Amino acid sequence: MAALHGVRRTVVGYCGGVRPDPTYRRVCADPSYSDYAEALHVDYDPSLLSYTDVLDAFFLAHDALSGGRSRQYSSIIFTHSEEQAELAADALAARPRASTAVERAAPFWEAEPYHQKWLLQRKRDLMLALGMEAVDELTGEAATIVNAVASGNLRGRVALQRLEPLMASGQLSPGAHGSLAALLDPLM
């Protein structure tokens, strides 16, 4: 998802439940949290990326045919408007074998830091180049971009282009950009 031009930030978490403060442990083991599903919140620029493109990427990114072993791992599109619900229904109609549900979005709760940018966490050199030492720093735009590289879904050259505005705005230091450029160079 983060490889799409127009995606600003992705965060994993929990959605669809009613009790406050879900955690991985609670969602897995506490029956009073069994109404939650693991979810991905996508913050994107609608002037660069359509909701239909986001839906297409959703269906490409996971197996929507198998159905979930439980509600926690179900394929669900959480919508924030009537228009999104209609577009999601259209996307499902085009994929009649998908076992995906469409639901009105309930509050989204960010997952614990150790769940964020899982692939990037396994590439410590990239994390350090971003100037991040702790996993609780992995929810920003730069981490989202570099995680797409770590997952093999975005070329290094494209990532560096997307990081330029973050450097220009002061969200990413020139030193971090230089370190990333050196690390990403073989991935160009």
C-alpha positions in Angstrom: 0.0 0.0 0.0 2.8 2.4 1.0 4.4 2.0 -2.5 1.4 3.9 -4.1 2.2 7.4 -5.1 -0.1 9.5 -2.9 0.1 7.4 0.3 1.4 9.6 3.1 1.4 7.2 6.0 0.2 3.8 7.0 -0.4 2.5 10.5 -1.5 -0.9 11.6 -4.0 -1.3 14.4 -7.4 -2.5 15.4 -10.9 -1.6 14.2 -14.5 -2.8 14.4 -14.8 -3.3 18.1 -16.6 -1.4 20.8 -14.4 -1.7 24.0 -11.7 0.9 24.3 -7.9 0.2 24.3 -7.6 -3.0 22.3 -4.1 -4.6 22.3 -2.8 -7.6 20.5 -3.0 -9.7 23.6 -6.6 -8.6 24.3 -7.8 -9.1 20.8 -6.2 -12.6 20.7 -7.3 -13.8 24.1 -10.1 -11.7 25.7 -13.6 -12.6 24.4 -14.8 -9.1 25.2 -12.4 -7.8 22.5 -13.2 -10.5 19.9 -15.2 -8.1 17.8 -11.9 -6.3 16.7 -10.1 -7.0 13.4 -6.5 -6.2 12.7 -6.6 -3.3 10.3 -4.4 -0.9 8.3 -5.1 2.8 8.4 -4.1 4.5 5.1 -3.6 8.3 5.0 -3.4 9.4 1.4 -3.7 12.5 -0.8 -7.0 12.1 -2.8 -5.7 14.6 -5.4 -2.9 12.0 -6.2 -4.7 8.7 -5.5 -8.3 7.7 -5.8 -10.2 5.6 -3.3 -10.7 3.1 -6.1 -7.0 2.8 -6.5 -6.6 2.3 -2.7 -9.3 -0.5 -2.9 -7.5 -2.2 -5.8 -4.2 -2.1 -3.8 -6.1 -3.6 -0.8 -7.2 -6.6 -2.9 -3.7 -7.0 -4.3 -2.0 -6.9 -0.9 -3.8 -9.8 0.8 -5.7 -12.9 0.2 -9.4 -11.8 0.2 -10.5 -15.3 -0.9 -9.6 -17.4 2.0 -11.8 -15.8 4.7 -10.4 -15.2 8.1 -9.7 -17.9 10.7 -11.4 -15.5 13.0 -12.8 -12.0 13.1 -9.3 -10.7 14.0 -7.9 -11.8 10.6 -11.0 -11.2 8.5 -10.9 -9.3 5.2 -12.8 -6.1 6.0 -13.0 -2.7 4.3 -13.8 -0.1 6.9 -15.5 2.9 5.2 -15.7 6.5 6.4 -18.5 7.8 4.2 -21.4 6.6 2.1 -19.4 7.2 -1.1 -16.6 5.0 0.2 -19.2 2.3 1.1 -20.6 2.4 -2.4 -17.2 2.2 -4.1 -16.2 -0.7 -1.8 -19.5 -2.5 -2.7 -18.6 -1.9 -6.4 -15.1 -3.3 -5.9 -16.5 -6.4 -4.2 -19.1 -6.9 -7.0 -16.1 -7.1 -9.4 -14.6 -9.8 -7.2 -17.4 -12.2 -6.5 -15.2 -14.8 -4.9 -13.8 -12.4 -2.3 -14.9 -13.1 1.3 -14.5 -9.5 2.2 -17.0 -7.5 4.3 -17.7 -3.8 4.2 -18.4 -2.1 7.5 -18.8 1.5 8.7 -15.5 2.4 10.4 -15.5 2.3 14.2 -12.7 4.0 16.1 -9.3 3.0 14.9 -6.7 2.1 17.6 -3.0 2.0 16.7 -1.4 -1.3 17.4 1.6 -1.6 19.7 4.9 -0.2 18.4 6.4 -3.6 17.8 3.7 -4.2 15.2 4.5 -1.1 13.2 6.6 -1.3 10.0 7.5 -4.9 10.7 9.8 -5.3 7.7 11.6 -2.1 8.3 12.3 -3.2 11.9 14.2 -6.1 10.5 16.5 -3.7 8.6 18.1 -1.9 11.4 20.5 0.0 9.2 17.5 1.7 7.4 15.9 2.5 10.7 19.1 4.1 12.0 19.5 6.1 8.8 16.1 7.5 9.4 17.3 8.6 12.7 15.0 6.2 14.5 16.2 3.9 17.2 13.0 2.9 18.8 10.0 1.1 17.2 7.6 3.6 18.6 9.0 6.1 16.0 7.8 4.1 13.0 4.5 5.6 12.2 5.6 8.7 10.2 5.7 9.3 6.5 9.4 8.7 6.1 9.1 5.3 7.8 6.2 4.4 5.6 8.2 5.2 2.5 11.3 3.3 3.6 9.2 0.3 4.8 7.8 0.0 1.2 11.5 -0.3 0.1 12.2 -2.9 2.9 9.2 -4.9 1.7 10.5 -4.9 -1.9 7.5 -2.9 -3.2 9.2 0.4 -3.9 12.5 1.1 -5.7 15.2 3.0 -3.8 15.3 5.8 -6.5 11.5 6.4 -6.1 11.7 6.4 -2.4 14.5 9.0 -2.4 12.3 11.2 -4.7 9.4 10.9 -2.2 11.7 11.7 0.7 12.9 15.0 -0.9 9.8 17.0 0.2 10.2 15.7 3.7 13.8 16.9 3.8 12.8 20.3 2.3 10.1 20.7 5.0 12.5 19.8 7.8 10.7 16.5 8.7 13.8 14.6 7.6 17.3 15.8 8.2 19.8 16.1 5.3 22.0 13.7 7.1 19.3 11.1 7.2 18.6 11.6 3.5 22.2 11.2 2.7 22.5 8.0 4.8 19.4 6.6 3.2 20.7 7.5 -0.3 23.8 5.4 0.4 21.9 2.5 1.7 19.3 2.6 -1.0 21.7 3.1 -3.9 22.1 -0.7 -4.5 18.3 -0.9 -4.6 17.9 1.7 -7.3 
